[in-house]
Amino acid sequence: IRKAYLLPTPEHQDAMYAYLFYRILQRAENITLLYTTQADKAGQGEVSRFVQQLQFESGWNIQHTIMETEVFLPDNPIIEIKKSKGIIQQLNQILEGNHPGRKGLSPSGFTTYLECSLKFYFRQISGIRMPKEVEEEIDNRVLGNLLHLIMEKFYKKLMSETKSIHITAHSIEEQLKTLSSIIDEVFAEYYTLTIDEARHLSGQQLLVKNLIARFVTRIVELDKQYAPFDLLALELDSLKKEIQLENGKKVYIAGVIDRLDVKDNCLRIVDYKTGSDEIQFESVVTMFEDMGKYKGVLQTFYYALLVSSSEFYKHQQKVKPGLLNRVNIFDQDFQFGIRAEEDILEDVAPLLLEFELKVKSKIEEILDEEMAFRQTDDVAQCRKCEFNVICKKV
């Protein structure tokens, strides 16, 4: 159409550029033409067609020269933090339960040390906090916070209305009728919204809400199948266990347990996870060697160690920890618990002594003044670490 009405077309543009190019060269004696081989928005890293035309049609003596600048990147220095008296004092405060807001070494703090001792230093000792991301983004942290809040409110309301810790399939079915309003309440509190705004979300928040509703509904359905059971605790943060080190020093481990329930002399430790944490392990030793794979399982053992010395545990009672994550809860043949090799571990108690010895060994390592905080050699951990901008290993 443009040609039919004698309007400018791309060919006119090409003709204009060609004219200007050759006009500039017309009276020159020595010509130097440069082009970059790097592709970007301005070009594809190829020599201009006008230059190619000169090469093949001009008959001139054209010399080619490649110009490059060598780039030397300095090796990133190894970061090592030696344990000063001040650092040892802070470590003692954390492990003795005297640090503000801490009753002892938490499972997240412990697994952070196993992942990377330098990361442990940044988080636990120096207190570096990364800027918060936009809360509407769908990530495991946001999903996890909301899931815990909704499950806690759901069962607290149920027990308040029934005035009992005994949970039946019927009581769960009745409480399910209020699940939608509970989710609205939690979203309103979490995102600082009105109830009406929480009912009419959009964008990322709506996606988060739908995803969480699916998680919660499935978990409650599994609970209904497991009922009846007694719900002993929700978001339990009062437990701590004393561990005596080889030098006689007493330290404490502590943590927040998502849920404790009991049925048929089996005490279950329920840990909600919104990730795809591994639920199978080979041995206690391998659990400590591969944090990237067994972090979730190790944390459940940590909780079991806490519970085993608490008033919730009765002699001869089975202790069965388990993860409810976004993968396993939707299995048609779902079985609660963690797997030792292929079989569900029905009682973790026989393994807790070995586990406690490993925990004790690592705590002694944390307090060893001669062992500095160092970067991990596991680059896979560095890729997802919030402090990789400091270490620059990846």
N, C-alpha and C positions, 0 to 999 in steps of 0.2 A: 504493500500500500504506500509506504514511504517513497519507494522508487517511482511508482506510478504518478505521484504528485510532486516529483522532483524535490523531495525533502532530503536532508542529510541522512546518510546511513553509515554504518561502521566502516564501509569502504572509504568514505570521504575522510573519516578520522585517520585511517591508516595512510591515506594519500598525503594528508597534511603532515603527519609525523615523518613520513619518508622524505618529503620535500625539505622540512626543517633540518633533518639529519644530514642529508647530502649537501644542503646549502652551507652548513657549518664547516664541512670538510673541504669545500670547493677550493680555497686558496691556501690551505695549510700545507707545510712542508714535512713536519713530523707530527704524527698523530698517536696518542696513547688512549686506548679505550679500556675501561675497567668494568668488570662485572663480578658479582658475588655468587658463589655456588650454594649459598644457604637459602633454602626456601622460606618465604614468609608471606605476609599479606601483599607485599609489593610485587612478588614474582615467584616463579617456581625454581629458581636457582639455575636457569639455563641461559645460555648466551642469546643475545637479541638476534632476531631474524635479519636485521639490517647488517649486523656484523657478519653473520653467516653468508649473506649475499656478497659482501666484500671479499670474503675468503675464497669463494668459488668463481666470482665473475670479474674481479678488479684486475687480477694479474699482478698485484703489488706484492712486494716482499714483506710478508707479515710474520713477525716473530711472536711466539707465545711464551709468556713467563708466568709461573705460578708463584704468587706471593702469599705467605702465611706467617702467622705469629704463633710461636710455640707458647702454649699455656702450661704453666707449672703450678699444680695445686699442692699446697703444703699439706703434709700429713696431719690429721687431727691429733692434737696432743692427748695422751692418755690422762683421763681425769681420775684423780685419786684423793680421797679425803681421809686424812689421818685422824684418829680419835683423840681429840684433845681432852683435857679435864672437864671442860664445859660440856662437850658432847657426851662423855661418859656419865656426867651428872644428869643430863637430859634422858639418856637411855635408862638409867636407874629409876628416874621418876616414872617413866612410862611403864617399866616392867614391875615396879613396886606398887603401881596403882596410885601414885601421888601426883601424877600429871593432871592438870585441869581437864575435867570431862572424860578421863580415861581410868578404867578400873584395872587395866592390865593390857597386855599385848593382844590386839584384836586379830581375828583371822585374816582380815584384809591386810593389816600391817605385816603379819607373818608371811603371807604368800607374796607380798610385795618384796620382802627381803629375799625370798627364794628366787624370784624373777630377776632381780637386780639389786644388789646392796646399795648402789649409788642412788637408784630410784627411791629406795627406803629412806636414805638420808635426806633427799630433796623433800619428800612428803612428810616424814615423821619428825625429823630433827630441824631442818631449816624452815619448814612450814610453807614452802612455795605453793601457791595456789594458782592454777591456770584460770584465765578469764572464762566465765560461764558462756556456754554456747546458747543460741536462741532456743528456749525451752520447747517451742513448737516442733522442732525437728524430731523425727522418729529415730531414736537411738535407744540402746538397751538401758541406759541410765534413767531416762524419762519413763520408759515403759515399766522398768523395775519399781521406781518410786510409786507410780500410780497403782500398779498391781498390788503392792504391799498394803497401801492405804485402803484400797477397796476391799481386799480380803479381810483385813483387820476390822473394818467397819461392819462388813457383812456378818461376821460371826459374833462380834460384840453385841450387835442389835439382836441377833437370834438368841443369844444367851440371856440378854436383858429381858426379852419378851417371855421366854420359857422359864426364866429364873432357875436355870440349871446348866451344868457343863455337859450334860448328857445330850449328845447330838443324834437325832434319828433321821431317817429318810423323810419322814413326814414333816418334821420341823424345817428341814432344808427346803423341801418342796414349797412350803408356805412362805419361807423367807425369800425364795426366788422371785416371788411376785413383786418384791420391793427392790430387786437388783438394779433396775433401770434408774430409779430415783437415787439409790446409793451412789451409782456411778456419776450422776449429775451433781450430787453434793460434793463428791471428791474432786471432780473437775473444776467446780466453782471455787473451792478452797485453794486448789493447786495453782490455778491460773488467775486467781483474784477476779472472778466473774460473778455476776448474779446467777441465780438458778435458771432464770429464763434464758440468759445468754448461754449457759452450759447446755441447755436443751437444744439450742439451735446453733451448733458450731459449724464451721466451714473450714475448707483447706486442710492443712496438716493436722490441726487439732481434731477435726472430724475423723481423719484416718486413724489417729492415735486412739480415739475413743472407740471406734469400731473394732480395732485390733484388740484392745484391752477387754472389751465386752466379750469377745470370742474366747480369749484366754480364761477369763473369770468363769464364764458359763461352763466351759469344759472342766475346769478344776472342781467346780461345785458338783457337776454331774458325776465325776469320779468319787467325790466324797459321799454322794448319795448312795452310790453302789457299795462303798466301804462301810457305811453306817450300819448299825449304831456304834458310836465310839464316844469316849469322854475327851473333851477338849481342855487340856490342862493350862495352856498358856499361848498367848499371841504376842509377837514382837517382844520376847522376853530378853530384857537387858540387865537383869540383876545378878546373873551367875558369874562367878569367877572361880578359878581353880588355882590352888597353890602348887608350885613346882619347886622342889629343892634341888639346887645345882650341886655339882661335885664338891665345890668349895664351901658348902653349907649355906650359901646365900639363898634366900627365899624370894621367888618372883611369882607373878600372877599372869594368867591368860584370861581373857574375857571376850565377850561377843554378844551380838543380838541374834537370838534364834527366832526365825519366822513363826514357827508353830510347833507345839508339843501336843500329841494326843496319844491315848492309850486304848488298847482293845485286846482282850484275850491274853493278858500278861505280856503284851508287846508294846513297848514304848517307842513311838515313831517320832523322828526328828524330821520335820518337813521344811525344805528350803526351796523357796520360789526363785526361779531363774527365767529371765526373758531371752537369754542367749541359747546357744546350742551346745551347752557344756557336756562333756563326755561323762557317762554314768558307769563306765566299765574301767576296771584297773586290774593290774597283774599282781602287784605286791605292794606292801608298804614302802619298800625301798624305791621301786620305780616311780611311785607317787611323788617322791621328793626330787626325783631326777628330771622330770619333764613337767614343768609348771604350765607350759602352754597347753598341755593335753589334760592334765589331771587336777587343775586348780579347783574346780567345783567339788570333786570327790574329796580332796584334801580338806576343804573347808567343812564338809559334813562330818569328817572324822574329828576335826577340831571341836565342833559343836558337841559331838558324842562324848569327847573327853571331858568337856565342861559338865554335861548332864550326868555323867557316870558318878560324879562326886557330889551331886546335889540331892535335895530332898525329894525331887521328882523320881529318882531312881530307887527301886526296891530290889532287894537281894533276890537273885534267881530270875530277875526280869530280863527279857530280851530287849536289846537296844537296836533299833532298825532305822538308820538315817537314809534319806532319799532326796533326789532332786526332782522337782516338777518344772521341766523346761519346755520351751516352745516346740521342741521336736517330739519328745517322748509322750507328752500328754495326749497327743492326737493319734497315737498308735492304737489300732483296734485291739491288740492283745496287750494293752498297757499293764505293767506290773510295777508297783511301787518298790523303790529300793535301788541300791547300787549293785553292780555286778562284779563279783570276783571271778575273773575269767568269763565263763558263760552263765554261771548260776547267780541268782539273787542272793545277796548276803543277808540272811535272816537274823543274824546276831553279830554285831560288830565288837562286842565286849572282848572276845578272845584276842583280838588284834590291837586293842587299845594300849596294852603295856608296851609293845614294840613301837607303836606310834608315839607314845609319850616319851620314850627314850630318844627318838629321832627329834622330837620337838625340843627336848632338853638340850640335845647336842647343838642344835641351831641357835638356841638362845645363848648358850655359852659362847658360841662363835660371835654373836652380835655384841656381847660384852667384852670380848677379847680385845684388849688395847692394842695389840700388835697387828691385828687384822684391819686394814683400812677399808673404807667403802670404795668399791671399784665398779666400773662398767661391766655389764654382762658380756659374755662372748656369743650369746644367742641373738643373732641379728633379727630373728623373727620377733623377738620381744621388743626390739628397738623400733620396728616399723609402726607399732601401735602405741608407743609410749608418748605421753604428752611432753616429756622432757628431751625428745630427740633434737629439738632446736638448740639445746645446750650442748649435748654430746656430739651431734652431727656424725653419728656412725652410719646413718642411712640418709 
